[in-house]
Amino acid sequence: MKNSIIERIKSLPPLPKTIIEMQAVCANPEASIGDLSKTIENDPMIVANLLKAANSPLYSFGRDIKNASQAVSLFGMSMTRSIALGNSVRKLLNVDMEPYGITSEKFADVSSMQAALMFKWYSRIDKEKADKLFLASFLQETGKILIASDIIQEDVTINFKSEIATSNAIANVEFSYVEDTTATVTAAIFDHWKFDDEFVDMIKFSDFPKNAPDHIKEFSNALNIIKTAIPVNAPLADHSINFALKKASALGYDHELLEDEIDNMLDTL
């Protein structure tokens, strides 16, 4: 990993106080939905982002969600934490995604789409694993923020952006410029913030899941399939979907389950 990215990770500020409190609530087996609602209700930014997600067609709740308590009840503790954490991290890292040819808003949309598709797909396979993968998929592209920053500082945005626009292997383009990929940069960020090893490792190997240890290989494979279907440069494009379905089939998944959920998502967008 380039020294400039390593130093940027080392200098990252701590996570916001509300996020740390949310983490503690979610880790407490005695805590309730009400406890989580109380934790976030005095943080206007988290509430706003949570309500935006709850009223998004991605989740199809079918009614207007007007307050944090409603949103937390519908999402549950794990998904609420994921959405709040994802948006807080992007704000903390000062997003400029010009090197990837997208706006910060589009980057947030891609992360939300990846998380929503992962949850709906994996809930049909294993609900407990779906909860873990929702958080990882919501956050797995975080490293792109630091890569983009490095590309801008090195003044190679035009060349990088041109290669990303037409690439079916974004990780390879990233490696050629910064000697690393989104997956390993993201893993280093959350290791710095002391997230658990399983979470860090499932993301760390998601660009090249064949290299993953056996105990997290399934998670890394699933993350890779989702970002193949919804890459930042061609989210849910026909070729992205076909490539993802081929990967799923080759890995022994019932690819029709994934295809059904992709079709459902396309119908809502």
Phi and psi in degrees as GROMACS dihedral restraints (atoms count N, CA, C in turn):
[ dihedral_restraints ]
;  ai    aj    ak    al  type     phi  dphi    fc
    3     4     5     6     1   -61.7    20    10
    4     5     6     7     1   143.6    20    10
    6     7     8     9     1   -58.6    20    10
    7     8     9    10     1   -35.0    20    10
    9    10    11    12     1   -63.3    20    10
   10    11    12    13     1   -37.2    20    10
   12    13    14    15     1   -75.0    20    10
   13    14    15    16     1   -40.0    20    10
   15    16    17    18     1   -58.8    20    10
   16    17    18    19     1   -44.7    20    10
   18    19    20    21     1   -66.5    20    10
   19    20    21    22     1   -36.5    20    10
   21    22    23    24     1   -64.6    20    10
   22    23    24    25     1   -39.9    20    10
   24    25    26    27     1   -65.6    20    10
   25    26    27    28     1   -43.3    20    10
   27    28    29    30     1   -61.7    20    10
   28    29    30    31     1   -29.3    20    10
   30    31    32    33     1   -93.7    20    10
   31    32    33    34     1     4.6    20    10
   33    34    35    36     1   -61.4    20    10
   34    35    36    37     1   139.2    20    10
   36    37    38    39     1   -71.5    20    10
   37    38    39    40     1   162.6    20    10
   39    40    41    42     1   -66.3    20    10
   40    41    42    43     1   160.5    20    10
   42    43    44    45     1   -64.0    20    10
   43    44    45    46     1   150.4    20    10
   45    46    47    48     1   -57.2    20    10
   46    47    48    49     1   151.7    20    10
   48    49    50    51     1   -55.9    20    10
   49    50    51    52     1   -43.0    20    10
   51    52    53    54     1   -63.4    20    10
   52    53    54    55     1   -37.9    20    10
   54    55    56    57     1   -66.0    20    10
   55    56    57    58     1   -42.3    20    10
   57    58    59    60     1   -62.0    20    10
   58    59    60    61     1   -41.0    20    10
   60    61    62    63     1   -66.0    20    10
   61    62    63    64     1   -39.3    20    10
   63    64    65    66     1   -62.3    20    10
   64    65    66    67     1   -42.5    20    10
   66    67    68    69     1   -58.1    20    10
   67    68    69    70     1   -42.6    20    10
   69    70    71    72     1   -66.1    20    10
   70    71    72    73     1   -42.2    20    10
   72    73    74    75     1   -61.9    20    10
   73    74    75    76     1   -46.4    20    10
   75    76    77    78     1   -66.9    20    10
   76    77    78    79     1   -26.6    20    10
   78    79    80    81     1   -82.3    20    10
   79    80    81    82     1   -11.8    20    10
   81    82    83    84     1   -90.2    20    10
   82    83    84    85     1   112.8    20    10
   84    85    86    87     1   -64.2    20    10
   85    86    87    88     1   -16.7    20    10
   87    88    89    90     1   -90.7    20    10
   88    89    90    91     1    -8.6    20    10
   90    91    92    93     1   -75.6    20    10
   91    92    93    94     1   154.8    20    10
   93    94    95    96     1  -118.9    20    10
   94    95    96    97     1   171.3    20    10
   96    97    98    99     1   -56.8    20    10
   97    98    99   100     1   -38.9    20    10
   99   100   101   102     1   -62.6    20    10
  100   101   102   103     1   -39.2    20    10
  102   103   104   105     1   -61.9    20    10
  103   104   105   106     1   -41.8    20    10
  105   106   107   108     1   -67.4    20    10
  106   107   108   109     1   -40.7    20    10
  108   109   110   111     1   -59.5    20    10
  109   110   111   112     1   -42.8    20    10
  111   112   113   114     1   -64.6    20    10
  112   113   114   115     1   -33.6    20    10
  114   115   116   117     1   -66.2    20    10
  115   116   117   118     1   -37.0    20    10
  117   118   119   120     1   -99.5    20    10
  118   119   120   121     1   -14.1    20    10
  120   121   122   123     1   -66.7    20    10
  121   122   123   124     1   -18.1    20    10
  123   124   125   126     1   -97.2    20    10
  124   125   126   127     1     9.4    20    10
  126   127   128   129     1  -111.2    20    10
  127   128   129   130     1    96.4    20    10
  129   130   131   132     1   -58.1    20    10
  130   131   132   133     1   -35.6    20    10
  132   133   134   135     1   -67.4    20    10
  133   134   135   136     1   -44.0    20    10
  135   136   137   138     1   -65.1    20    10
  136   137   138   139     1   -43.5    20    10
  138   139   140   141     1   -60.8    20    10
  139   140   141   142     1   -44.9    20    10
  141   142   143   144     1   -61.2    20    10
  142   143   144   145     1   -44.9    20    10
  144   145   146   147     1   -67.9    20    10
  145   146   147   148     1   -35.8    20    10
  147   148   149   150     1   -67.2    20    10
  148   149   150   151     1   -42.1    20    10
  150   151   152   153     1   -68.1    20    10
  151   152   153   154     1   -37.0    20    10
  153   154   155   156     1   -60.6    20    10
  154   155   156   157     1   -44.3    20    10
  156   157   158   159     1   -65.6    20    10
  157   158   159   160     1   -43.5    20    10
  159   160   161   162     1   -63.2    20    10
  160   161   162   163     1   -31.0    20    10
  162   163   164   165     1   -95.4    20    10
  163   164   165   166     1     5.9    20    10
  165   166   167   168     1   -76.3    20    10
  166   167   168   169     1   144.9    20    10
  168   169   170   171     1   -64.2    20    10
  169   170   171   172     1   -13.5    20    10
  171   172   173   174     1   -60.1    20    10
  172   173   174   175     1   -31.0    20    10
  174   175   176   177     1  -106.0    20    10
  175   176   177   178     1   -13.0    20    10
  177   178   179   180     1    50.6    20    10
  178   179   180   181     1    49.4    20    10
  180   181   182   183     1   -73.4    20    10
  181   182   183   184     1   -19.3    20    10
  183   184   185   186     1    78.8    20    10
  184   185   186   187     1     8.9    20    10
  186   187   188   189     1  -153.5    20    10
  187   188   189   190     1   162.7    20    10
  189   190   191   192     1   -77.2    20    10
  190   191   192   193     1   120.8    20    10
  192   193   194   195     1   -96.0    20    10
  193   194   195   196     1   120.0    20    10
  195   196   197   198     1  -109.9    20    10
  196   197   198   199     1   -14.3    20    10
  198   199   200   201     1  -144.7    20    10
  199   200   201   202     1   166.0    20    10
  201   202   203   204     1   -62.5    20    10
  202   203   204   205     1   -38.3    20    10
  204   205   206   207     1   -60.8    20    10
  205   206   207   208     1   -44.0    20    10
  207   208   209   210     1   -60.7    20    10
  208   209   210   211     1   -46.2    20    10
  210   211   212   213     1   -63.1    20    10
  211   212   213   214     1   -45.0    20    10
  213   214   215   216     1   -63.5    20    10
  214   215   216   217     1   -39.8    20    10
  216   217   218   219     1   -62.9    20    10
  217   218   219   220     1   -38.5    20    10
  219   220   221   222     1   -76.4    20    10
  220   221   222   223     1   -41.1    20    10
  222   223   224   225     1   -77.9    20    10
  223   224   225   226     1   -35.0    20    10
  225   226   227   228     1    86.3    20    10
  226   227   228   229     1   170.0    20    10
  228   229   230   231     1   -69.0    20    10
  229   230   231   232     1   -44.2    20    10
  231   232   233   234     1   -64.4    20    10
  232   233   234   235     1   -46.9    20    10
  234   235   236   237     1   -69.8    20    10
  235   236   237   238     1   -36.3    20    10
  237   238   239   240     1   -60.7    20    10
  238   239   240   241     1   -46.9    20    10
  240   241   242   243     1   -58.9    20    10
  241   242   243   244     1   -43.3    20    10
  243   244   245   246     1   -61.8    20    10
  244   245   246   247     1   -47.3    20    10
  246   247   248   249     1   -64.9    20    10
  247   248   249   250     1   -45.4    20    10
  249   250   251   252     1   -63.7    20    10
  250   251   252   253     1   -43.2    20    10
  252   253   254   255     1   -65.7    20    10
  253   254   255   256     1   -44.3    20    10
  255   256   257   258     1   -59.4    20    10
  256   257   258   259     1   -46.6    20    10
  258   259   260   261     1   -68.9    20    10
  259   260   261   262     1   -36.4    20    10
  261   262   263   264     1   -67.7    20    10
  262   263   264   265     1   -38.8    20    10
  264   265   266   267     1   -64.3    20    10
  265   266   267   268     1   -43.9    20    10
  267   268   269   270     1   -62.7    20    10
  268   269   270   271     1   -39.0    20    10
  270   271   272   273     1   -66.1    20    10
  271   272   273   274     1   -41.1    20    10
  273   274   275   276     1   -63.5    20    10
  274   275   276   277     1   -34.3    20    10
  276   277   278   279     1   -91.3    20    10
  277   278   279   280     1    -0.4    20    10
  279   280   281   282     1    58.0    20    10
  280   281   282   283     1    76.1    20    10
  282   283   284   285     1   -72.6    20    10
  283   284   285   286     1   129.0    20    10
  285   286   287   288     1  -138.5    20    10
  286   287   288   289     1   103.4    20    10
  288   289   290   291     1  -101.4    20    10
  289   290   291   292     1    20.9    20    10
  291   292   293   294     1   -52.7    20    10
  292   293   294   295     1   -41.4    20    10
  294   295   296   297     1   -59.5    20    10
  295   296   297   298     1   -24.0    20    10
  297   298   299   300     1   -93.0    20    10
  298   299   300   301     1     1.7    20    10
  300   301   302   303     1    74.4    20    10
  301   302   303   304     1    23.0    20    10
  303   304   305   306     1  -135.8    20    10
  304   305   306   307     1   162.7    20    10
  306   307   308   309     1   -85.3    20    10
  307   308   309   310     1   166.6    20    10
  309   310   311   312     1   -62.6    20    10
  310   311   312   313     1   -33.7    20    10
  312   313   314   315     1   -66.4    20    10
  313   314   315   316     1   -42.0    20    10
  315   316   317   318     1   -65.5    20    10
  316   317   318   319     1   -38.1    20    10
  318   319   320   321     1   -60.8    20    10
  319   320   321   322     1   -43.4    20    10
  321   322   323   324     1   -63.1    20    10
  322   323   324   325     1   -39.4    20    10
  324   325   326   327     1   -62.6    20    10
  325   326   327   328     1   -42.8    20    10
  327   328   329   330     1   -62.1    20    10
  328   329   330   331     1   -44.0    20    10
  330   331   332   333     1   -61.1    20    10
  331   332   333   334     1   -41.7    20    10
  333   334   335   336     1   -65.7    20    10
  334   335   336   337     1   -40.9    20    10
  336   337   338   339     1   -64.3    20    10
  337   338   339   340     1   -43.4    20    10
  339   340   341   342     1   -60.5    20    10
  340   341   342   343     1   -45.3    20    10
  342   343   344   345     1   -64.8    20    10
  343   344   345   346     1   -44.3    20    10
  345   346   347   348     1   -64.4    20    10
  346   347   348   349     1   -44.3    20    10
  348   349   350   351     1   -64.8    20    10
  349   350   351   352     1   -41.8    20    10
  351   352   353   354     1   -58.5    20    10
  352   353   354   355     1   -47.8    20    10
  354   355   356   357     1   -64.1    20    10
  355   356   357   358     1   -44.3    20    10
  357   358   359   360     1   -67.7    20    10
  358   359   360   361     1   -38.9    20    10
  360   361   362   363     1   -68.5    20    10
  361   362   363   364     1   -52.6    20    10
  363   364   365   366     1   -76.2    20    10
  364   365   366   367     1   -18.6    20    10
  366   367   368   369     1   -63.9    20    10
  367   368   369   370     1   -23.2    20    10
  369   370   371   372     1   -86.0    20    10
  370   371   372   373     1    -5.6    20    10
  372   373   374   375     1  -110.0    20    10
  373   374   375   376     1   -52.1    20    10
  375   376   377   378     1  -160.4    20    10
  376   377   378   379     1   108.0    20    10
  378   379   380   381     1   -62.1    20    10
  379   380   381   382     1   -39.9    20    10
  381   382   383   384     1   -64.6    20    10
  382   383   384   385     1   -42.1    20    10
  384   385   386   387     1   -69.0    20    10
  385   386   387   388     1   -32.3    20    10
  387   388   389   390     1   -60.8    20    10
  388   389   390   391     1   -38.9    20    10
  390   391   392   393     1   -62.9    20    10
  391   392   393   394     1   -43.2    20    10
  393   394   395   396     1   -65.5    20    10
  394   395   396   397     1   -42.9    20    10
  396   397   398   399     1   -72.9    20    10
  397   398   399   400     1   -26.3    20    10
  399   400   401   402     1   -61.2    20    10
  400   401   402   403     1   -48.6    20    10
  402   403   404   405     1   -62.2    20    10
  403   404   405   406     1   -46.6    20    10
  405   406   407   408     1   -63.3    20    10
  406   407   408   409     1   -41.2    20    10
  408   409   410   411     1   -71.3    20    10
  409   410   411   412     1   -31.2    20    10
  411   412   413   414     1   -67.5    20    10
  412   413   414   415     1   -28.7    20    10
  414   415   416   417     1  -109.9    20    10
  415   416   417   418     1    -6.6    20    10
  417   418   419   420     1   -66.4    20    10
  418   419   420   421     1   -19.7    20    10
  420   421   422   423     1   -93.4    20    10
  421   422   423   424     1     4.8    20    10
  423   424   425   426     1   -54.3    20    10
  424   425   426   427     1   -38.1    20    10
  426   427   428   429     1   -58.5    20    10
  427   428   429   430     1   -24.7    20    10
  429   430   431   432     1   -60.3    20    10
  430   431   432   433     1   -27.5    20    10
  432   433   434   435     1   -63.7    20    10
  433   434   435   436     1   -45.4    20    10
  435   436   437   438     1   -73.8    20    10
  436   437   438   439     1   -34.6    20    10
  438   439   440   441     1   -63.6    20    10
  439   440   441   442     1   -45.0    20    10
  441   442   443   444     1   -59.4    20    10
  442   443   444   445     1   -41.6    20    10
  444   445   446   447     1   -61.4    20    10
  445   446   447   448     1   -42.1    20    10
  447   448   449   450     1   -66.8    20    10
  448   449   450   451     1   -40.0    20    10
  450   451   452   453     1   -61.1    20    10
  451   452   453   454     1   -41.7    20    10
  453   454   455   456     1   -64.8    20    10
  454   455   456   457     1   -45.2    20    10
  456   457   458   459     1   -63.0    20    10
  457   458   459   460     1   -34.3    20    10
  459   460   461   462     1   -82.1    20    10
  460   461   462   463     1    -4.4    20    10
  462   463   464   465     1    59.6    20    10
  463   464   465   466     1    43.7    20    10
  465   466   467   468     1  -123.0    20    10
  466   467   468   469     1    25.0    20    10
  468   469   470   471     1   -58.2    20    10
  469   470   471   472     1   -43.8    20    10
  471   472   473   474     1   -61.3    20    10
  472   473   474   475     1   -48.1    20    10
  474   475   476   477     1   -66.1    20    10
  475   476   477   478     1   -44.9    20    10
  477   478   479   480     1   -61.3    20    10
  478   479   480   481     1   -47.8    20    10
  480   481   482   483     1   -59.8    20    10
  481   482   483   484     1   -40.4    20    10
  483   484   485   486     1   -63.1    20    10
  484   485   486   487     1   -42.3    20    10
  486   487   488   489     1   -71.0    20    10
  487   488   489   490     1   -39.8    20    10
  489   490   491   492     1   -62.5    20    10
  490   491   492   493     1   -39.5    20    10
  492   493   494   495     1   -57.6    20    10
  493   494   495   496     1   -32.4    20    10
  495   496   497   498     1  -112.7    20    10
  496   497   498   499     1     7.3    20    10
  498   499   500   501     1   -90.5    20    10
  499   500   501   502     1   140.5    20    10
  501   502   503   504     1   -98.2    20    10
  502   503   504   505     1     3.9    20    10
  504   505   506   507     1  -138.7    20    10
  505   506   507   508     1    72.8    20    10
  507   508   509   510     1   -57.0    20    10
  508   509   510   511     1   -38.8    20    10
  510   511   512   513     1   -59.5    20    10
  511   512   513   514     1   -37.6    20    10
  513   514   515   516     1   -67.5    20    10
  514   515   516   517     1   -38.9    20    10
  516   517   518   519     1   -63.2    20    10
  517   518   519   520     1   -46.0    20    10
  519   520   521   522     1   -57.8    20    10
  520   521   522   523     1   -45.5    20    10
  522   523   524   525     1   -62.7    20    10
  523   524   525   526     1   -36.2    20    10
  525   526   527   528     1   -67.8    20    10
  526   527   528   529     1   -21.0    20    10
  528   529   530   531     1  -101.4    20    10
  529   530   531   532     1   -38.8    20    10
  531   532   533   534     1  -122.2    20    10
  532   533   534   535     1     7.4    20    10
  534   535   536   537     1    64.9    20    10
  535   536   537   538     1    21.1    20    10
  537   538   539   540     1  -162.9    20    10
  538   539   540   541     1   177.8    20    10
  540   541   542   543     1  -127.0    20    10
  541   542   543   544     1   170.0    20    10
  543   544   545   546     1   -52.9    20    10
  544   545   546   547     1   -43.0    20    10
  546   547   548   549     1   -59.5    20    10
  547   548   549   550     1   -47.5    20    10
  549   550   551   552     1   -74.7    20    10
  550   551   552   553     1   -32.5    20    10
  552   553   554   555     1   -67.5    20    10
  553   554   555   556     1   -44.3    20    10
  555   556   557   558     1   -59.7    20    10
  556   557   558   559     1   -45.6    20    10
  558   559   560   561     1   -58.9    20    10
  559   560   561   562     1   -41.1    20    10
  561   562   563   564     1   -65.1    20    10
  562   563   564   565     1   -36.6    20    10
  564   565   566   567     1   -61.7    20    10
  565   566   567   568     1   -48.5    20    10
  567   568   569   570     1   -79.2    20    10
  568   569   570   571     1   -20.9    20    10
  570   571   572   573     1   -68.5    20    10
  571   572   573   574     1   -40.4    20    10
  573   574   575   576     1   -59.1    20    10
  574   575   576   577     1   -37.2    20    10
  576   577   578   579     1   -87.2    20    10
  577   578   579   580     1     8.1    20    10
  579   580   581   582     1    65.2    20    10
  580   581   582   583     1    38.2    20    10
  582   583   584   585     1   -72.5    20    10
  583   584   585   586     1   160.5    20    10
  585   586   587   588     1   -67.4    20    10
  586   587   588   589     1   155.5    20    10
  588   589   590   591     1   -60.9    20    10
  589   590   591   592     1   -39.0    20    10
  591   592   593   594     1   -61.6    20    10
  592   593   594   595     1   -45.5    20    10
  594   595   596   597     1   -61.4    20    10
  595   596   597   598     1   -47.2    20    10
  597   598   599   600     1   -61.5    20    10
  598   599   600   601     1   -44.7    20    10
  600   601   602   603     1   -70.8    20    10
  601   602   603   604     1   -36.9    20    10
  603   604   605   606     1   -63.2    20    10
  604   605   606   607     1   -33.9    20    10
  606   607   608   609     1   -76.9    20    10
  607   608   609   610     1   -41.3    20    10
  609   610   611   612     1   -53.8    20    10
  610   611   612   613     1   -37.2    20    10
  612   613   614   615     1  -101.1    20    10
  613   614   615   616     1    10.6    20    10
  615   616   617   618     1   -74.3    20    10
  616   617   618   619     1   -19.5    20    10
  618   619   620   621     1   -79.1    20    10
  619   620   621   622     1   -33.4    20    10
  621   622   623   624     1  -133.9    20    10
  622   623   624   625     1    71.7    20    10
  624   625   626   627     1   -65.0    20    10
  625   626   627   628     1   -17.1    20    10
  627   628   629   630     1   -60.7    20    10
  628   629   630   631     1   -24.9    20    10
  630   631   632   633     1   -87.6    20    10
  631   632   633   634     1    -2.3    20    10
  633   634   635   636     1   -73.0    20    10
  634   635   636   637     1   144.5    20    10
  636   637   638   639     1   -59.5    20    10
  637   638   639   640     1   152.2    20    10
  639   640   641   642     1   -56.7    20    10
  640   641   642   643     1   -35.1    20    10
  642   643   644   645     1   -73.0    20    10
  643   644   645   646     1   -14.6    20    10
  645   646   647   648     1  -124.8    20    10
  646   647   648   649     1     6.4    20    10
  648   649   650   651     1   -59.4    20    10
  649   650   651   652     1   -41.5    20    10
  651   652   653   654     1   -59.6    20    10
  652   653   654   655     1   -43.2    20    10
  654   655   656   657     1   -63.6    20    10
  655   656   657   658     1   -46.1    20    10
  657   658   659   660     1   -64.6    20    10
  658   659   660   661     1   -38.5    20    10
  660   661   662   663     1   -61.3    20    10
  661   662   663   664     1   -45.7    20    10
  663   664   665   666     1   -62.7    20    10
  664   665   666   667     1   -43.1    20    10
  666   667   668   669     1   -62.2    20    10
  667   668   669   670     1   -40.7    20    10
  669   670   671   672     1   -65.3    20    10
  670   671   672   673     1   -39.8    20    10
  672   673   674   675     1   -63.2    20    10
  673   674   675   676     1   -43.1    20    10
  675   676   677   678     1   -66.5    20    10
  676   677   678   679     1   -42.8    20    10
  678   679   680   681     1   -77.2    20    10
  679   680   681   682     1   -12.9    20    10
  681   682   683   684     1   -74.2    20    10
  682   683   684   685     1   -39.2    20    10
  684   685   686   687     1   -72.4    20    10
  685   686   687   688     1   -32.4    20    10
  687   688   689   690     1  -128.4    20    10
  688   689   690   691     1    65.3    20    10
  690   691   692   693     1   -75.5    20    10
  691   692   693   694     1   157.9    20    10
  693   694   695   696     1   -64.7    20    10
  694   695   696   697     1   -25.4    20    10
  696   697   698   699     1   -93.8    20    10
  697   698   699   700     1    -9.8    20    10
  699   700   701   702     1  -160.9    20    10
  700   701   702   703     1    61.1    20    10
  702   703   704   705     1   -64.5    20    10
  703   704   705   706     1   123.9    20    10
  705   706   707   708     1    57.6    20    10
  706   707   708   709     1    27.2    20    10
  708   709   710   711     1   -71.1    20    10
  709   710   711   712     1   156.6    20    10
  711   712   713   714     1   -54.9    20    10
  712   713   714   715     1   -45.1    20    10
  714   715   716   717     1   -68.9    20    10
  715   716   717   718     1   -32.1    20    10
  717   718   719   720     1   -65.9    20    10
  718   719   720   721     1   -44.6    20    10
  720   721   722   723     1   -63.4    20    10
  721   722   723   724     1   -46.6    20    10
  723   724   725   726     1   -61.9    20    10
  724   725   726   727     1   -41.5    20    10
  726   727   728   729     1   -63.2    20    10
  727   728   729   730     1   -43.0    20    10
  729   730   731   732     1   -64.8    20    10
  730   731   732   733     1   -41.9    20    10
  732   733   734   735     1   -65.3    20    10
  733   734   735   736     1   -37.3    20    10
  735   736   737   738     1   -65.2    20    10
  736   737   738   739     1   -41.5    20    10
  738   739   740   741     1   -61.7    20    10
  739   740   741   742     1   -45.9    20    10
  741   742   743   744     1   -60.1    20    10
  742   743   744   745     1   -45.0    20    10
  744   745   746   747     1   -63.4    20    10
  745   746   747   748     1   -43.6    20    10
  747   748   749   750     1   -63.8    20    10
  748   749   750   751     1   -27.6    20    10
  750   751   752   753     1   -90.3    20    10
  751   752   753   754     1     4.4    20    10
  753   754   755   756     1    91.6    20    10
  754   755   756   757     1     6.8    20    10
  756   757   758   759     1   -76.8    20    10
  757   758   759   760     1   154.6    20    10
  759   760   761   762     1   -76.7    20    10
  760   761   762   763     1    96.5    20    10
  762   763   764   765     1   -64.6    20    10
  763   764   765   766     1   -18.3    20    10
  765   766   767   768     1   -67.7    20    10
  766   767   768   769     1   -31.1    20    10
  768   769   770   771     1   -62.2    20    10
  769   770   771   772     1   -45.4    20    10
  771   772   773   774     1   -65.8    20    10
  772   773   774   775     1   -42.4    20    10
  774   775   776   777     1   -62.0    20    10
  775   776   777   778     1   -39.5    20    10
  777   778   779   780     1   -60.0    20    10
  778   779   780   781     1   -45.2    20    10
  780   781   782   783     1   -71.6    20    10
  781   782   783   784     1   -33.2    20    10
  783   784   785   786     1   -63.8    20    10
  784   785   786   787     1   -44.4    20    10
  786   787   788   789     1   -60.8    20    10
  787   788   789   790     1   -41.4    20    10
  789   790   791   792     1   -63.1    20    10
  790   791   792   793     1   -40.2    20    10
  792   793   794   795     1   -66.1    20    10
  793   794   795   796     1   -43.0    20    10
  795   796   797   798     1   -60.7    20    10
  796   797   798   799     1   -34.2    20    10
  798   799   800   801     1   -67.5    20    10
  799   800   801   802     1   -25.3    20    10
  801   802   803   804     1   -91.9    20    10
  802   803   804   805     1   -14.9    20    10
